[in-house]
Amino acid sequence: MKKLVVLMLTVVLFLGLSSLAFADGVLKVATEAGFMPFEYVGEETGELLGFDMDLIRAVGEVLGLEVQIDNISWDGLIPALLNNNYHAVIAGVTITPERKESVSFSNPYFESVLTVVTKKNETNVASLDDLTGKAAAVQINTTGDFTASDLYDEGLLKSVSRFDTVADAMQAVMIGAADVVIVDLPVAEAYLEANPTAPLKNVGAVSANEHYGIAIHKNNGQLLEQINAALAELEKNGTYDEIYGKWFGASASETN
């Protein structure tokens, strides 16, 4: 019975999408693959891997569409979407009021929080309040960047250096060009796990929770509805928990 329900939903979703220029049966998606474990380039195969990549491919399966994912610059994601080069963007994009002015977002699919990464021998940083006089490194136009900008405007941070990737921001701290990185906690944990010899640590959660969403053009309301329906189906049939467990070692329900 469950297989029949899923099949019926897939047919309904695909028919609903038939007027949205999917004549080739392809959902075109943009990402920025420098945000492990959400999206990154596999060293051996060059394949785009990560939680977001598995999730959007699963969404495509529910919709009956092939998913084509392009890895482009972070700064180019929203402009490319607004230019109708892609149907959707998934890249650990936090839903913010400012971004909602430009694009629509799916229902939240992941809850995250910011952290601060420092040198291992740093003992005086445990929160954002401890960053007075520090030089911060961030990935440009992320919530870490927005938070750093606010701290700089408040006179707390000495400076903010912006980089295209999280790895470049981490490198800035390792070589002494910056004191801290402000970044999403799951990303910091994944980076440190992948680079165990890096002389860095994170200090745990330092902000209120934030939520990631799939960005879609404001004029594509029908696709928004179908992606939300697909996400709901993936949660209902257990696929979301399987993907979550693959990348974070537990089901989403166990960590919430």
MODAKA-V997497 format. One record per residue. N is the residue number from 1. OMEGA is omega in whole degrees, -180 to 180 (999 if undefined). D_CENTER is the distance of its C-alpha to the mean C-alpha in Angstrom with 2 decimals. Layout:
n=N omega=OMEGA d_center=D_CENTER
n=N omega=OMEGA d_center=D_CENTER
This chain:
n=1 omega=-180 d_center=34.22
n=2 omega=180 d_center=30.46
n=3 omega=179 d_center=30.28
n=4 omega=179 d_center=32.31
n=5 omega=179 d_center=30.09
n=6 omega=179 d_center=26.97
n=7 omega=180 d_center=29.01
n=8 omega=179 d_center=30.24
n=9 omega=180 d_center=26.80
n=10 omega=179 d_center=25.64
n=11 omega=180 d_center=28.75
n=12 omega=-179 d_center=28.31
n=13 omega=-178 d_center=24.73
n=14 omega=179 d_center=25.80
n=15 omega=179 d_center=28.86
n=16 omega=-178 d_center=26.93
n=17 omega=-170 d_center=24.83
n=18 omega=-178 d_center=27.96
n=19 omega=-173 d_center=28.45
n=20 omega=174 d_center=25.03
n=21 omega=174 d_center=25.94
n=22 omega=-178 d_center=24.88
n=23 omega=180 d_center=28.32
n=24 omega=178 d_center=27.01
n=25 omega=-176 d_center=24.96
n=26 omega=171 d_center=21.70
n=27 omega=-177 d_center=18.34
n=28 omega=-173 d_center=17.00
n=29 omega=175 d_center=13.26
n=30 omega=175 d_center=11.64
n=31 omega=171 d_center=8.71
n=32 omega=-167 d_center=8.80
n=33 omega=176 d_center=9.47
n=34 omega=-170 d_center=9.74
n=35 omega=179 d_center=6.88
n=36 omega=9 d_center=8.87
n=37 omega=-177 d_center=8.91
n=38 omega=175 d_center=5.80
n=39 omega=177 d_center=7.44
n=40 omega=-178 d_center=10.76
n=41 omega=178 d_center=14.32
n=42 omega=-175 d_center=16.87
n=43 omega=-174 d_center=19.81
n=44 omega=-173 d_center=22.54
n=45 omega=-175 d_center=21.63
n=46 omega=-179 d_center=19.20
n=47 omega=175 d_center=17.25
n=48 omega=-175 d_center=13.51
n=49 omega=173 d_center=12.47
n=50 omega=-179 d_center=9.87
n=51 omega=-180 d_center=8.81
n=52 omega=-178 d_center=6.89
n=53 omega=177 d_center=9.96
n=54 omega=-177 d_center=12.37
n=55 omega=-177 d_center=11.27
n=56 omega=176 d_center=11.67
n=57 omega=176 d_center=14.82
n=58 omega=175 d_center=16.10
n=59 omega=179 d_center=15.70
n=60 omega=179 d_center=17.72
n=61 omega=179 d_center=20.29
n=62 omega=-178 d_center=20.89
n=63 omega=-178 d_center=21.34
n=64 omega=-177 d_center=23.58
n=65 omega=169 d_center=21.74
n=66 omega=-179 d_center=20.93
n=67 omega=176 d_center=17.35
n=68 omega=-176 d_center=17.35
n=69 omega=176 d_center=14.19
n=70 omega=177 d_center=14.68
n=71 omega=-179 d_center=13.07
n=72 omega=-178 d_center=13.76
n=73 omega=179 d_center=13.45
n=74 omega=-179 d_center=10.70
n=75 omega=-178 d_center=13.67
n=76 omega=-173 d_center=14.74
n=77 omega=-177 d_center=11.93
n=78 omega=176 d_center=13.31
n=79 omega=179 d_center=16.88
n=80 omega=177 d_center=16.74
n=81 omega=-179 d_center=15.72
n=82 omega=179 d_center=18.48
n=83 omega=179 d_center=20.83
n=84 omega=174 d_center=20.40
n=85 omega=-179 d_center=19.51
n=86 omega=176 d_center=16.79
n=87 omega=-174 d_center=16.63
n=88 omega=174 d_center=12.92
n=89 omega=172 d_center=9.58
n=90 omega=-174 d_center=6.42
n=91 omega=-176 d_center=3.83
n=92 omega=-176 d_center=0.74
n=93 omega=178 d_center=4.53
n=94 omega=177 d_center=6.93
n=95 omega=178 d_center=10.09
n=96 omega=177 d_center=12.91
n=97 omega=-179 d_center=16.53
n=98 omega=180 d_center=16.57
n=99 omega=180 d_center=13.87
n=100 omega=175 d_center=15.63
n=101 omega=-176 d_center=18.71
n=102 omega=-174 d_center=17.52
n=103 omega=171 d_center=15.52
n=104 omega=178 d_center=15.41
n=105 omega=171 d_center=12.61
n=106 omega=169 d_center=12.90
n=107 omega=-180 d_center=13.72
n=108 omega=179 d_center=11.05
n=109 omega=179 d_center=9.81
n=110 omega=178 d_center=8.44
n=111 omega=-177 d_center=10.08
n=112 omega=-180 d_center=9.31
n=113 omega=180 d_center=11.65
n=114 omega=171 d_center=12.48
n=115 omega=174 d_center=14.93
n=116 omega=176 d_center=17.39
n=117 omega=-179 d_center=18.16
n=118 omega=170 d_center=21.84
n=119 omega=-178 d_center=24.62
n=120 omega=-177 d_center=25.97
n=121 omega=178 d_center=29.27
n=122 omega=-177 d_center=27.94
n=123 omega=-173 d_center=29.40
n=124 omega=179 d_center=29.22
n=125 omega=177 d_center=25.52
n=126 omega=-178 d_center=24.24
n=127 omega=177 d_center=22.57
n=128 omega=-180 d_center=21.72
n=129 omega=-177 d_center=25.43
n=130 omega=-174 d_center=26.40
n=131 omega=179 d_center=24.96
n=132 omega=179 d_center=28.10
n=133 omega=-178 d_center=29.20
n=134 omega=173 d_center=26.21
n=135 omega=-176 d_center=24.52
n=136 omega=171 d_center=20.72
n=137 omega=-178 d_center=18.33
n=138 omega=167 d_center=14.81
n=139 omega=-172 d_center=12.30
n=140 omega=175 d_center=13.57
n=141 omega=172 d_center=12.42
n=142 omega=177 d_center=9.68
n=143 omega=173 d_center=10.75
n=144 omega=177 d_center=12.37
n=145 omega=-179 d_center=14.28
n=146 omega=179 d_center=15.31
n=147 omega=178 d_center=16.51
n=148 omega=179 d_center=18.34
n=149 omega=178 d_center=19.91
n=150 omega=-180 d_center=21.23
n=151 omega=177 d_center=22.63
n=152 omega=180 d_center=24.23
n=153 omega=178 d_center=25.76
n=154 omega=178 d_center=27.13
n=155 omega=-180 d_center=28.84
n=156 omega=179 d_center=27.14
n=157 omega=176 d_center=25.25
n=158 omega=-178 d_center=27.58
n=159 omega=176 d_center=25.14
n=160 omega=176 d_center=21.55
n=161 omega=-175 d_center=20.72
n=162 omega=-177 d_center=17.75
n=163 omega=-179 d_center=16.43
n=164 omega=-177 d_center=14.52
n=165 omega=176 d_center=12.69
n=166 omega=-179 d_center=12.08
n=167 omega=179 d_center=15.02
n=168 omega=178 d_center=17.24
n=169 omega=178 d_center=16.68
n=170 omega=180 d_center=17.59
n=171 omega=-180 d_center=20.54
n=172 omega=178 d_center=21.77
n=173 omega=-178 d_center=22.32
n=174 omega=-179 d_center=23.98
n=175 omega=176 d_center=26.44
n=176 omega=178 d_center=27.17
n=177 omega=176 d_center=25.86
n=178 omega=-179 d_center=23.75
n=179 omega=-174 d_center=24.13
n=180 omega=168 d_center=20.67
n=181 omega=173 d_center=16.94
n=182 omega=-168 d_center=14.93
n=183 omega=177 d_center=11.40
n=184 omega=-176 d_center=9.15
n=185 omega=179 d_center=11.56
n=186 omega=180 d_center=9.97
n=187 omega=177 d_center=9.06
n=188 omega=-179 d_center=12.63
n=189 omega=180 d_center=14.12
n=190 omega=179 d_center=12.92
n=191 omega=-178 d_center=14.20
n=192 omega=177 d_center=17.40
n=193 omega=-180 d_center=17.99
n=194 omega=-178 d_center=17.78
n=195 omega=-173 d_center=19.98
n=196 omega=180 d_center=22.52
n=197 omega=179 d_center=25.04
n=198 omega=-177 d_center=22.99
n=199 omega=-173 d_center=24.94
n=200 omega=174 d_center=21.98
n=201 omega=171 d_center=21.00
n=202 omega=-173 d_center=18.64
n=203 omega=-180 d_center=20.44
n=204 omega=-176 d_center=18.45
n=205 omega=-179 d_center=16.93
n=206 omega=-176 d_center=18.13
n=207 omega=172 d_center=16.75
n=208 omega=-180 d_center=16.53
n=209 omega=176 d_center=13.73
n=210 omega=-175 d_center=10.87
n=211 omega=177 d_center=9.20
n=212 omega=175 d_center=6.14
n=213 omega=174 d_center=7.92
n=214 omega=-178 d_center=8.79
n=215 omega=-178 d_center=10.64
n=216 omega=180 d_center=14.25
n=217 omega=-179 d_center=17.38
n=218 omega=-180 d_center=19.51
n=219 omega=-176 d_center=22.43
n=220 omega=-176 d_center=20.89
n=221 omega=-180 d_center=21.45
n=222 omega=177 d_center=22.74
n=223 omega=178 d_center=19.64
n=224 omega=180 d_center=17.65
n=225 omega=-177 d_center=20.23
n=226 omega=177 d_center=20.13
n=227 omega=176 d_center=16.39
n=228 omega=178 d_center=16.81
n=229 omega=179 d_center=19.86
n=230 omega=178 d_center=18.23
n=231 omega=178 d_center=15.55
n=232 omega=179 d_center=18.59
n=233 omega=179 d_center=20.54
n=234 omega=177 d_center=18.05
n=235 omega=-178 d_center=18.15
n=236 omega=-174 d_center=21.92
n=237 omega=175 d_center=22.78
n=238 omega=-178 d_center=20.92
n=239 omega=179 d_center=18.56
n=240 omega=-180 d_center=15.44
n=241 omega=178 d_center=17.13
n=242 omega=180 d_center=18.02
n=243 omega=179 d_center=14.55
n=244 omega=-180 d_center=13.47
n=245 omega=179 d_center=16.67
n=246 omega=-173 d_center=16.26
n=247 omega=-176 d_center=13.26
n=248 omega=171 d_center=14.16
n=249 omega=178 d_center=17.88
n=250 omega=176 d_center=18.54
n=251 omega=180 d_center=18.08
n=252 omega=-178 d_center=15.94
n=253 omega=180 d_center=19.34
n=254 omega=-177 d_center=20.58
n=255 omega=-179 d_center=17.96
n=256 omega=999 d_center=18.17
